[in-house]
Amino acid sequence: MRAVQEEVDVRPIAQGTGEPSMFVWRGRLFVVRRVVARRSTERSARAHVVWRVEASAGREHGCATFDLSYRAPVPVGLSGGGWTLLPVGG
């Protein structure tokens, strides 16, 4: 069972797009195979983007669906932002 709102280390595919290409969760590297959806909102002057992705922890493992949430720091460029793994649909 996945933890609710657990911090993860995400690597974006390219600077500027923010699209995740891989992430580390509980010491395991997951490679994003496909971006399923992207949604964004602004809460309290803070950008919030959720990427729904299909990712796998290796060739032997099938893909699973994950929601990766990014909150930009306030003000932008300072610490306080970060990535969180959400329950799918959360």
Protein Blocks (a to p, Z undefined) as FASTA:
>chain_A
ZZehiacddddfbghjlpafbdceehiacddfbdfbdcdddeehiacddddddddebjkb
ccddddddddddddehiahiacddddehZZ
